[in-house]
Amino acid sequence: MAEITGDPQTGKKPKKYKVSRENSLWWMYIPAIALVTIFIVYPFFNGVRISFTDWDGFSQTSNFIGFDQYVRMFSDPTTWTVVRNTLLYGIGSTILQNALGLGYALLLNSSIRMRTLTRTIIYLPVIISPLVMGYIFYLIFAFQNGALNDAFMLFGFNPVNALGNPSVNPYIIVLVNTYQFVGIAMIIYLAGLQGISKDYYEAANIDGASTWQQFKSITIPLLAPSITINVVLNIIGGLKLFDVIVALTGGGPGNASQSSSTFMYSLYFSRQDAGYAATQGVLIAFIILILSLLALWYFKRKEIEA
């Protein structure tokens, strides 16, 4: 603590200064800021730099080629297939995980038997590696010796090549991703439901409100923070989906089920086209940023209105 002598002519008392507790806490942010800068900020801007080159990912030199990679990307029909799949994985998984997660939370927030065991069973897939989960479902949907086709043939039906059908396998990927991570949405919604006072529902019952009216006017508005968290997390997780796709389809047949993440991986390691892979990375980063900010802005408004 530092002390400054007051002015003898004015007779003012000396002021005492000390570093406030709030200012001292700023030092606590430095390790986190350093880690984010080293492992997120720097790699991102380095990736943007690489997108303006023809680097193959392995050589010591590269050539600056301006916007050639971006022109190539927007004229490549595979880009639009990848973007369509990526949006399907992100938005489709978000809708299903939130709908099912909220349904599970409403059910398990009531007084039913064995609800603790049920919560554990629903949440259990979350702790399994997504790659392992993909291989588990591959054994179910595989054309040869898959459990689903074995069941079909047992009952006299023809086997179905679901993973080899480009009009079907993206939806299978969405369902597998939803099954694995719906437990996270359930837990977040369950925490939100348990934070809502029962007084609101008692007052609504006195006023004669139906169950649907209570859900629409009480539950949903007061769950707005939980909805915001779930939607943003699900969008980000779905848009960068990788492991499940690698295990189930490998991005095939052709590029029919590729996401931006798997396409970038293929460009870098299989085709040694790191400059183009970085360009695809910039595109998906832009898509994730825009969709996440839009979702955050929209649902934050709903929280204020609630």
ZAVOGU-709993 format. One record per residue (C-alpha): residue number from 1; residue in one letter; x, y, z. Coordinates in nm, 2 decimals, padded with zeros to 4 digits. Example, Ala and Ser with C-alpha at 12.3 -4.5 7.8 and 13.67 -1.06 7.14 Angstrom:
// ZAVOGU-709993
pt i = 1, aa = a, x = 01.23, y = -00.45, z = 00.78
pt i = 2, aa = s, x = 01.37, y = -00.11, z = 00.71
// end
This chain:
// ZAVOGU-709993
pt i = 1, aa = m, x = 00.00, y = 00.00, z = 00.00
pt i = 2, aa = a, x = 00.15, y = 00.34, z = -00.11
pt i = 3, aa = e, x = 00.08, y = 00.66, z = 00.08
pt i = 4, aa = i, x = 00.09, y = 01.01, z = -00.07
pt i = 5, aa = t, x = 00.14, y = 01.32, z = 00.15
pt i = 6, aa = g, x = -00.14, y = 01.57, z = 00.13
pt i = 7, aa = d, x = -00.11, y = 01.94, z = 00.04
pt i = 8, aa = p, x = -00.02, y = 02.14, z = 00.36
pt i = 9, aa = q, x = -00.18, y = 02.45, z = 00.22
pt i = 10, aa = t, x = -00.53, y = 02.30, z = 00.16
pt i = 11, aa = g, x = -00.52, y = 02.08, z = 00.46
pt i = 12, aa = k, x = -00.65, y = 01.78, z = 00.26
pt i = 13, aa = k, x = -00.59, y = 01.44, z = 00.42
pt i = 14, aa = p, x = -00.34, y = 01.21, z = 00.25
pt i = 15, aa = k, x = -00.49, y = 00.95, z = 00.00
pt i = 16, aa = k, x = -00.41, y = 00.59, z = 00.03
pt i = 17, aa = y, x = -00.39, y = 00.38, z = -00.28
pt i = 18, aa = k, x = -00.38, y = 00.00, z = -00.31
pt i = 19, aa = v, x = -00.41, y = -00.23, z = -00.60
pt i = 20, aa = s, x = -00.78, y = -00.34, z = -00.62
pt i = 21, aa = r, x = -00.86, y = -00.71, z = -00.60
pt i = 22, aa = e, x = -01.03, y = -00.68, z = -00.94
pt i = 23, aa = n, x = -00.72, y = -00.55, z = -01.11
pt i = 24, aa = s, x = -00.50, y = -00.81, z = -00.96
pt i = 25, aa = l, x = -00.72, y = -01.08, z = -01.10
pt i = 26, aa = w, x = -00.63, y = -00.98, z = -01.45
pt i = 27, aa = w, x = -00.30, y = -01.16, z = -01.41
pt i = 28, aa = m, x = -00.50, y = -01.48, z = -01.38
pt i = 29, aa = y, x = -00.61, y = -01.45, z = -01.74
pt i = 30, aa = i, x = -00.26, y = -01.45, z = -01.88
pt i = 31, aa = p, x = -00.21, y = -01.84, z = -01.89
pt i = 32, aa = a, x = -00.55, y = -01.89, z = -02.06
pt i = 33, aa = i, x = -00.49, y = -01.61, z = -02.31
pt i = 34, aa = a, x = -00.14, y = -01.75, z = -02.39
pt i = 35, aa = l, x = -00.29, y = -02.10, z = -02.45
pt i = 36, aa = v, x = -00.57, y = -01.97, z = -02.67
pt i = 37, aa = t, x = -00.32, y = -01.75, z = -02.87
pt i = 38, aa = i, x = -00.07, y = -02.03, z = -02.92
pt i = 39, aa = f, x = -00.31, y = -02.32, z = -03.00
pt i = 40, aa = i, x = -00.61, y = -02.14, z = -03.16
pt i = 41, aa = v, x = -00.54, y = -01.78, z = -03.28
pt i = 42, aa = y, x = -00.20, y = -01.83, z = -03.43
pt i = 43, aa = p, x = -00.29, y = -02.16, z = -03.61
pt i = 44, aa = f, x = -00.60, y = -01.99, z = -03.75
pt i = 45, aa = f, x = -00.42, y = -01.70, z = -03.90
pt i = 46, aa = n, x = -00.13, y = -01.92, z = -04.02
pt i = 47, aa = g, x = -00.40, y = -02.13, z = -04.19
pt i = 48, aa = v, x = -00.53, y = -01.82, z = -04.36
pt i = 49, aa = r, x = -00.18, y = -01.74, z = -04.48
pt i = 50, aa = i, x = -00.13, y = -02.09, z = -04.62
pt i = 51, aa = s, x = -00.46, y = -02.06, z = -04.81
pt i = 52, aa = f, x = -00.29, y = -01.80, z = -05.03
pt i = 53, aa = t, x = -00.01, y = -02.04, z = -05.13
pt i = 54, aa = d, x = 00.04, y = -02.37, z = -05.32
pt i = 55, aa = w, x = 00.21, y = -02.54, z = -05.03
pt i = 56, aa = d, x = 00.19, y = -02.92, z = -05.04
pt i = 57, aa = g, x = 00.21, y = -02.97, z = -04.67
pt i = 58, aa = f, x = 00.56, y = -03.12, z = -04.66
pt i = 59, aa = s, x = 00.81, y = -02.91, z = -04.85
pt i = 60, aa = q, x = 01.01, y = -02.63, z = -04.70
pt i = 61, aa = t, x = 00.90, y = -02.37, z = -04.96
pt i = 62, aa = s, x = 00.58, y = -02.25, z = -05.10
pt i = 63, aa = n, x = 00.47, y = -01.99, z = -05.36
pt i = 64, aa = f, x = 00.22, y = -01.71, z = -05.30
pt i = 65, aa = i, x = -00.06, y = -01.74, z = -05.55
pt i = 66, aa = g, x = -00.31, y = -01.49, z = -05.43
pt i = 67, aa = f, x = -00.67, y = -01.58, z = -05.45
pt i = 68, aa = d, x = -00.62, y = -01.87, z = -05.69
pt i = 69, aa = q, x = -00.72, y = -02.13, z = -05.42
pt i = 70, aa = y, x = -01.04, y = -01.94, z = -05.35
pt i = 71, aa = v, x = -01.13, y = -01.92, z = -05.71
pt i = 72, aa = r, x = -01.06, y = -02.30, z = -05.74
pt i = 73, aa = m, x = -01.27, y = -02.37, z = -05.43
pt i = 74, aa = f, x = -01.58, y = -02.18, z = -05.55
pt i = 75, aa = s, x = -01.56, y = -02.34, z = -05.89
pt i = 76, aa = d, x = -01.52, y = -02.69, z = -05.75
pt i = 77, aa = p, x = -01.85, y = -02.89, z = -05.74
pt i = 78, aa = t, x = -01.72, y = -03.10, z = -05.45
pt i = 79, aa = t, x = -01.71, y = -02.78, z = -05.24
pt i = 80, aa = w, x = -02.09, y = -02.75, z = -05.26
pt i = 81, aa = t, x = -02.15, y = -03.12, z = -05.18
pt i = 82, aa = v, x = -01.92, y = -03.08, z = -04.88
pt i = 83, aa = v, x = -02.09, y = -02.76, z = -04.76
pt i = 84, aa = r, x = -02.44, y = -02.92, z = -04.80
pt i = 85, aa = n, x = -02.33, y = -03.22, z = -04.60
pt i = 86, aa = t, x = -02.17, y = -03.00, z = -04.34
pt i = 87, aa = l, x = -02.48, y = -02.79, z = -04.29
pt i = 88, aa = l, x = -02.69, y = -03.11, z = -04.28
pt i = 89, aa = y, x = -02.47, y = -03.25, z = -04.00
pt i = 90, aa = g, x = -02.47, y = -02.93, z = -03.81
pt i = 91, aa = i, x = -02.83, y = -02.82, z = -03.84
pt i = 92, aa = g, x = -02.98, y = -03.17, z = -03.85
pt i = 93, aa = s, x = -02.79, y = -03.28, z = -03.54
pt i = 94, aa = t, x = -02.88, y = -02.96, z = -03.36
pt i = 95, aa = i, x = -03.26, y = -03.00, z = -03.42
pt i = 96, aa = l, x = -03.26, y = -03.37, z = -03.32
pt i = 97, aa = q, x = -03.04, y = -03.34, z = -03.02
pt i = 98, aa = n, x = -03.24, y = -03.05, z = -02.88
pt i = 99, aa = a, x = -03.58, y = -03.20, z = -02.95
pt i = 100, aa = l, x = -03.48, y = -03.54, z = -02.80
pt i = 101, aa = g, x = -03.27, y = -03.39, z = -02.52
pt i = 102, aa = l, x = -03.56, y = -03.17, z = -02.41
pt i = 103, aa = g, x = -03.80, y = -03.46, z = -02.43
pt i = 104, aa = y, x = -03.57, y = -03.68, z = -02.21
pt i = 105, aa = a, x = -03.52, y = -03.40, z = -01.96
pt i = 106, aa = l, x = -03.90, y = -03.34, z = -01.92
pt i = 107, aa = l, x = -03.95, y = -03.71, z = -01.87
pt i = 108, aa = l, x = -03.67, y = -03.76, z = -01.63
pt i = 109, aa = n, x = -03.75, y = -03.44, z = -01.43
pt i = 110, aa = s, x = -04.08, y = -03.61, z = -01.33
pt i = 111, aa = s, x = -04.12, y = -03.87, z = -01.05
pt i = 112, aa = i, x = -04.07, y = -04.19, z = -01.25
pt i = 113, aa = r, x = -03.90, y = -04.51, z = -01.13
pt i = 114, aa = m, x = -03.54, y = -04.57, z = -01.21
pt i = 115, aa = r, x = -03.48, y = -04.22, z = -01.34
pt i = 116, aa = t, x = -03.12, y = -04.21, z = -01.22
pt i = 117, aa = l, x = -03.04, y = -04.53, z = -01.40
pt i = 118, aa = t, x = -03.22, y = -04.40, z = -01.72
pt i = 119, aa = r, x = -03.02, y = -04.08, z = -01.71
pt i = 120, aa = t, x = -02.70, y = -04.28, z = -01.68
pt i = 121, aa = i, x = -02.79, y = -04.50, z = -01.98
pt i = 122, aa = i, x = -02.88, y = -04.20, z = -02.20
pt i = 123, aa = y, x = -02.56, y = -04.02, z = -02.10
pt i = 124, aa = l, x = -02.33, y = -04.32, z = -02.13
pt i = 125, aa = p, x = -02.26, y = -04.29, z = -02.51
pt i = 126, aa = v, x = -02.11, y = -03.94, z = -02.45
pt i = 127, aa = i, x = -01.81, y = -04.09, z = -02.28
pt i = 128, aa = i, x = -01.73, y = -04.33, z = -02.57
pt i = 129, aa = s, x = -01.49, y = -04.21, z = -02.83
pt i = 130, aa = p, x = -01.68, y = -04.09, z = -03.15
pt i = 131, aa = l, x = -01.45, y = -04.30, z = -03.36
pt i = 132, aa = v, x = -01.54, y = -04.61, z = -03.15
pt i = 133, aa = m, x = -01.90, y = -04.52, z = -03.17
pt i = 134, aa = g, x = -01.87, y = -04.50, z = -03.55
pt i = 135, aa = y, x = -01.72, y = -04.84, z = -03.57
pt i = 136, aa = i, x = -02.00, y = -04.98, z = -03.35
pt i = 137, aa = f, x = -02.26, y = -04.85, z = -03.58
pt i = 138, aa = y, x = -02.06, y = -04.97, z = -03.88
pt i = 139, aa = l, x = -02.10, y = -05.32, z = -03.76
pt i = 140, aa = i, x = -02.48, y = -05.26, z = -03.75
pt i = 141, aa = f, x = -02.52, y = -05.10, z = -04.09
pt i = 142, aa = a, x = -02.25, y = -05.28, z = -04.29
pt i = 143, aa = f, x = -02.37, y = -05.44, z = -04.61
pt i = 144, aa = q, x = -02.19, y = -05.76, z = -04.55
pt i = 145, aa = n, x = -02.23, y = -05.93, z = -04.21
pt i = 146, aa = g, x = -02.39, y = -05.62, z = -04.06
pt i = 147, aa = a, x = -02.64, y = -05.68, z = -03.78
pt i = 148, aa = l, x = -02.92, y = -05.50, z = -03.96
pt i = 149, aa = n, x = -02.89, y = -05.69, z = -04.28
pt i = 150, aa = d, x = -02.85, y = -06.02, z = -04.09
pt i = 151, aa = a, x = -03.19, y = -05.94, z = -03.93
pt i = 152, aa = f, x = -03.34, y = -05.85, z = -04.26
pt i = 153, aa = m, x = -03.23, y = -06.18, z = -04.42
pt i = 154, aa = l, x = -03.35, y = -06.37, z = -04.12
pt i = 155, aa = f, x = -03.70, y = -06.24, z = -04.19
pt i = 156, aa = g, x = -03.67, y = -06.29, z = -04.57
pt i = 157, aa = f, x = -03.59, y = -05.94, z = -04.68
pt i = 158, aa = n, x = -03.31, y = -05.84, z = -04.91
pt i = 159, aa = p, x = -03.00, y = -05.68, z = -04.76
pt i = 160, aa = v, x = -02.97, y = -05.30, z = -04.78
pt i = 161, aa = n, x = -02.65, y = -05.11, z = -04.86
pt i = 162, aa = a, x = -02.73, y = -04.81, z = -04.65
pt i = 163, aa = l, x = -02.38, y = -04.69, z = -04.60
pt i = 164, aa = g, x = -02.31, y = -04.71, z = -04.97
pt i = 165, aa = n, x = -02.61, y = -04.51, z = -05.07
pt i = 166, aa = p, x = -02.52, y = -04.14, z = -05.10
pt i = 167, aa = s, x = -02.88, y = -04.04, z = -05.05
pt i = 168, aa = v, x = -02.91, y = -04.23, z = -04.72
pt i = 169, aa = n, x = -02.57, y = -04.24, z = -04.55
pt i = 170, aa = p, x = -02.55, y = -03.86, z = -04.45
pt i = 171, aa = y, x = -02.87, y = -03.91, z = -04.25
pt i = 172, aa = i, x = -02.73, y = -04.22, z = -04.08
pt i = 173, aa = i, x = -02.43, y = -04.01, z = -03.98
pt i = 174, aa = v, x = -02.67, y = -03.75, z = -03.83
pt i = 175, aa = l, x = -02.86, y = -04.01, z = -03.64
pt i = 176, aa = v, x = -02.54, y = -04.17, z = -03.50
pt i = 177, aa = n, x = -02.41, y = -03.83, z = -03.39
pt i = 178, aa = t, x = -02.75, y = -03.75, z = -03.23
pt i = 179, aa = y, x = -02.76, y = -04.08, z = -03.04
pt i = 180, aa = q, x = -02.41, y = -04.02, z = -02.90
pt i = 181, aa = f, x = -02.44, y = -03.66, z = -02.78
pt i = 182, aa = v, x = -02.81, y = -03.62, z = -02.69
pt i = 183, aa = g, x = -02.71, y = -03.70, z = -02.33
pt i = 184, aa = i, x = -02.53, y = -03.36, z = -02.31
pt i = 185, aa = a, x = -02.84, y = -03.17, z = -02.42
pt i = 186, aa = m, x = -03.05, y = -03.37, z = -02.18
pt i = 187, aa = i, x = -02.82, y = -03.28, z = -01.88
pt i = 188, aa = i, x = -02.82, y = -02.91, z = -01.97
pt i = 189, aa = y, x = -03.20, y = -02.90, z = -02.00
pt i = 190, aa = l, x = -03.24, y = -03.10, z = -01.69
pt i = 191, aa = a, x = -03.04, y = -02.85, z = -01.49
pt i = 192, aa = g, x = -03.25, y = -02.57, z = -01.64
pt i = 193, aa = l, x = -03.57, y = -02.74, z = -01.55
pt i = 194, aa = q, x = -03.46, y = -02.80, z = -01.19
pt i = 195, aa = g, x = -03.38, y = -02.43, z = -01.16
pt i = 196, aa = i, x = -03.74, y = -02.33, z = -01.24
pt i = 197, aa = s, x = -03.94, y = -02.26, z = -00.93
pt i = 198, aa = k, x = -04.25, y = -02.47, z = -00.88
pt i = 199, aa = d, x = -04.44, y = -02.16, z = -00.77
pt i = 200, aa = y, x = -04.49, y = -02.07, z = -01.13
pt i = 201, aa = y, x = -04.66, y = -02.39, z = -01.21
pt i = 202, aa = e, x = -04.87, y = -02.38, z = -00.89
pt i = 203, aa = a, x = -04.99, y = -02.03, z = -00.99
pt i = 204, aa = a, x = -05.06, y = -02.15, z = -01.34
pt i = 205, aa = n, x = -05.27, y = -02.44, z = -01.21
pt i = 206, aa = i, x = -05.47, y = -02.20, z = -01.00
pt i = 207, aa = d, x = -05.54, y = -01.99, z = -01.31
pt i = 208, aa = g, x = -05.66, y = -02.30, z = -01.49
pt i = 209, aa = a, x = -05.37, y = -02.32, z = -01.74
pt i = 210, aa = s, x = -05.33, y = -02.65, z = -01.93
pt i = 211, aa = t, x = -05.01, y = -02.85, z = -01.95
pt i = 212, aa = w, x = -04.94, y = -02.72, z = -02.30
pt i = 213, aa = q, x = -05.00, y = -02.36, z = -02.19
pt i = 214, aa = q, x = -04.76, y = -02.40, z = -01.89
pt i = 215, aa = f, x = -04.50, y = -02.56, z = -02.12
pt i = 216, aa = k, x = -04.53, y = -02.28, z = -02.38
pt i = 217, aa = s, x = -04.56, y = -01.98, z = -02.14
pt i = 218, aa = i, x = -04.34, y = -02.09, z = -01.84
pt i = 219, aa = t, x = -04.10, y = -02.38, z = -01.93
pt i = 220, aa = i, x = -03.98, y = -02.26, z = -02.27
pt i = 221, aa = p, x = -03.92, y = -01.90, z = -02.18
pt i = 222, aa = l, x = -03.73, y = -01.99, z = -01.86
pt i = 223, aa = l, x = -03.53, y = -02.25, z = -02.04
pt i = 224, aa = a, x = -03.40, y = -01.99, z = -02.29
pt i = 225, aa = p, x = -03.04, y = -01.99, z = -02.14
pt i = 226, aa = s, x = -03.03, y = -02.37, z = -02.17
pt i = 227, aa = i, x = -03.16, y = -02.36, z = -02.52
pt i = 228, aa = t, x = -02.89, y = -02.10, z = -02.62
pt i = 229, aa = i, x = -02.61, y = -02.31, z = -02.47
pt i = 230, aa = n, x = -02.73, y = -02.63, z = -02.64
pt i = 231, aa = v, x = -02.80, y = -02.48, z = -02.98
pt i = 232, aa = v, x = -02.46, y = -02.31, z = -03.00
pt i = 233, aa = l, x = -02.27, y = -02.62, z = -02.88
pt i = 234, aa = n, x = -02.46, y = -02.85, z = -03.11
pt i = 235, aa = i, x = -02.41, y = -02.63, z = -03.42
pt i = 236, aa = i, x = -02.04, y = -02.61, z = -03.36
pt i = 237, aa = g, x = -02.00, y = -02.98, z = -03.29
pt i = 238, aa = g, x = -02.21, y = -03.09, z = -03.59
pt i = 239, aa = l, x = -02.04, y = -02.86, z = -03.83
pt i = 240, aa = k, x = -01.69, y = -02.99, z = -03.74
pt i = 241, aa = l, x = -01.80, y = -03.36, z = -03.74
pt i = 242, aa = f, x = -01.51, y = -03.59, z = -03.83
pt i = 243, aa = d, x = -01.46, y = -03.91, z = -03.64
pt i = 244, aa = v, x = -01.80, y = -04.07, z = -03.70
pt i = 245, aa = i, x = -01.78, y = -04.00, z = -04.08
pt i = 246, aa = v, x = -01.43, y = -04.16, z = -04.10
pt i = 247, aa = a, x = -01.56, y = -04.47, z = -03.92
pt i = 248, aa = l, x = -01.89, y = -04.51, z = -04.10
pt i = 249, aa = t, x = -01.82, y = -04.41, z = -04.46
pt i = 250, aa = g, x = -01.48, y = -04.26, z = -04.49
pt i = 251, aa = g, x = -01.65, y = -03.98, z = -04.67
pt i = 252, aa = g, x = -01.77, y = -04.20, z = -04.95
pt i = 253, aa = p, x = -01.89, y = -04.33, z = -05.18
pt i = 254, aa = g, x = -01.67, y = -04.08, z = -05.37
pt i = 255, aa = n, x = -01.72, y = -03.75, z = -05.18
pt i = 256, aa = a, x = -02.09, y = -03.81, z = -05.11
pt i = 257, aa = s, x = -02.07, y = -03.80, z = -04.73
pt i = 258, aa = q, x = -01.77, y = -03.58, z = -04.69
pt i = 259, aa = s, x = -01.78, y = -03.30, z = -04.43
pt i = 260, aa = s, x = -01.55, y = -03.00, z = -04.44
pt i = 261, aa = s, x = -01.33, y = -03.17, z = -04.18
pt i = 262, aa = t, x = -01.29, y = -03.50, z = -04.36
pt i = 263, aa = f, x = -01.24, y = -03.32, z = -04.69
pt i = 264, aa = m, x = -00.96, y = -03.11, z = -04.55
pt i = 265, aa = y, x = -00.80, y = -03.42, z = -04.40
pt i = 266, aa = s, x = -00.82, y = -03.60, z = -04.74
pt i = 267, aa = l, x = -00.67, y = -03.30, z = -04.92
pt i = 268, aa = y, x = -00.38, y = -03.26, z = -04.68
pt i = 269, aa = f, x = -00.28, y = -03.62, z = -04.62
pt i = 270, aa = s, x = -00.40, y = -03.81, z = -04.93
pt i = 271, aa = r, x = -00.36, y = -03.54, z = -05.21
pt i = 272, aa = q, x = -00.08, y = -03.34, z = -05.04
pt i = 273, aa = d, x = -00.27, y = -03.02, z = -05.12
pt i = 274, aa = a, x = -00.23, y = -02.82, z = -04.80
pt i = 275, aa = g, x = -00.30, y = -02.48, z = -04.96
pt i = 276, aa = y, x = -00.64, y = -02.59, z = -05.09
pt i = 277, aa = a, x = -00.71, y = -02.77, z = -04.76
pt i = 278, aa = a, x = -00.64, y = -02.45, z = -04.57
pt i = 279, aa = t, x = -00.88, y = -02.26, z = -04.80
pt i = 280, aa = q, x = -01.15, y = -02.52, z = -04.72
pt i = 281, aa = g, x = -01.07, y = -02.46, z = -04.35
pt i = 282, aa = v, x = -01.12, y = -02.09, z = -04.39
pt i = 283, aa = l, x = -01.46, y = -02.15, z = -04.55
pt i = 284, aa = i, x = -01.59, y = -02.38, z = -04.27
pt i = 285, aa = a, x = -01.45, y = -02.14, z = -04.00
pt i = 286, aa = f, x = -01.65, y = -01.86, z = -04.16
pt i = 287, aa = i, x = -01.97, y = -02.08, z = -04.17
pt i = 288, aa = i, x = -01.93, y = -02.18, z = -03.81
pt i = 289, aa = l, x = -01.87, y = -01.82, z = -03.70
pt i = 290, aa = i, x = -02.18, y = -01.69, z = -03.89
pt i = 291, aa = l, x = -02.42, y = -01.96, z = -03.78
pt i = 292, aa = s, x = -02.30, y = -01.96, z = -03.42
pt i = 293, aa = l, x = -02.33, y = -01.58, z = -03.39
pt i = 294, aa = l, x = -02.67, y = -01.58, z = -03.55
pt i = 295, aa = a, x = -02.79, y = -01.85, z = -03.31
pt i = 296, aa = l, x = -02.64, y = -01.67, z = -03.01
pt i = 297, aa = w, x = -02.79, y = -01.34, z = -03.12
pt i = 298, aa = y, x = -03.14, y = -01.49, z = -03.18
pt i = 299, aa = f, x = -03.16, y = -01.69, z = -02.86
pt i = 300, aa = k, x = -03.01, y = -01.42, z = -02.64
pt i = 301, aa = r, x = -03.29, y = -01.20, z = -02.76
pt i = 302, aa = k, x = -03.54, y = -01.46, z = -02.65
pt i = 303, aa = e, x = -03.37, y = -01.47, z = -02.31
pt i = 304, aa = i, x = -03.42, y = -01.09, z = -02.27
pt i = 305, aa = e, x = -03.78, y = -01.11, z = -02.38
pt i = 306, aa = a, x = -03.84, y = -01.40, z = -02.13
// end
